[in-house]
Amino acid sequence: MSLLPRDWFELLGLVPLAAALIGCAPGAEPVPPGAAPQRPLRAVCTTTLVADLVRVIGGERVVVESLMGPGVDPHLYKASEGDVRRLAGADLIFYHGLNLEGKMGELFARLRDQRPVVAVAEAIDPARLRALPGHPGQYDPHIWFDVSLWREAAAAVAQALARHDPAHAADYTARQTAYDVELAALDAEVRTRLAAIPRERRVLVTAHDAFAYLGARYDLEVVALQGVSTATEAGVADVKRLVDLVVARGIKAIFVETSVPERALRAVREAARARGHEVQVGAPLFSDALGDPDTPAGTYVGMVRHNVRAIVEGLQ
C-alpha cells in the first residue's frame, strides 16, 4: 500500500492547493466547535461505508457527501482537484484510516491543521485489529466485516459529531444507541446464518484479502487471490496456488467482488476446470464499497446481509 514516487508528487501537489482553498475560499470557513449553526453541518467522507455511518449517526443535522461512489476501490483511489475543493468546504472530514485510503493519508494529515479530520477505524483498540505480518504497526483495514468492530466505529463517529456540535450531542448519542442495537442484532444474525454452512464447506475463496475479519469473527476459513491491498496484481504463481487449493479440497464456489476486476479469479475457475474440477463463481460480494444508493446493498446493514446470503447459497 506504499506510494510510488509519481503518486507522491501528485498527492503533494494537492496539499498546497488544499491549504490555499481552505485559507481563502469564500464561504469555506468551518463552523467552530460548539457554535451550533442554524444550517446542517457539512461532512465529507471518503468511502461509501464511512458515508453511510456518518449519515446514520448524523441524521438530518448532517449533510453527507462521499468522495468515492459504489464499486470504487479505495486502495487505488487518487484524490482529484475537485475532491480537494469539496474537502475545503467541509465542516468535518471523515475517512476510514488504517491505510485503506493509502494515497490520501498525507493529505488528511495536512488538513488536520485546518479542519476536524476523523479516522473512524483508528479509534479502535489495536489489540482488536488484525496485524499485517511483516509490517509492524500496520493493520488490516477491512474492519467492517466484523460487525462488532463496526459498532465501535459508529461510536467514534457519534463522539466526533458531539465534540464538534455539543448542542446536539444528545441527538447523536440517541441515534448511535439505536443503531448499536440494530448492529448487535445483525452480528448475531450473521453468526447464526454462517453457522448453518456445514463445517467442511466453510471455506471462502475471494479475489483479495478483505474478509479475514469476517472469518475470524464468524468461524470461516478465508483464502484470497490477492493480498490486503489491490495495489499489487495477482501473478501466475498466485493463480496456481489457489487452483491447487480449490482442486485439492474440492471447493465448489469462489467469489468475485464488485470493486475488484474479475479476470484473475475467473482464470482460477478455468484452470480448475481444465484439471477436471468444476467450481462455480458465486454471487458478487461487496468488499470495499457499498452498492448503488436506493438498493438493499446501498447501506451497511443491507450490504452485510447480501454478502451473507451469497456466501451461504454458494457454499451450501
ABEGO torsion letter per residue (X at the ends): XBBBAAAAAAAAAAAAAAAAAAAABBGABBBBBGAGBABBBBBBBABAAAAAAAAAAAEAABBBBBABBBGBBAAABBBBAAAAAAAAABABBBBAEGGABAAAAAAAAAAAAABBBBBAAAABBAAABBBBBGBBGBBBABAAABAAAAAAAAAAAAAAAAAABAAAAAAAAAAAAAAAAAAAAAAAAAAAAAAABBAAABBBBBABBAAAAAAAAAGBBBBBABBABAABBBBAAAAAAAAAAAAAAGBABBBBBAABBAAAAAAAAAAAAAAGBBBBBBBBBBAABBBBBGBAAABAAAAAAAAAAAAAAAAX
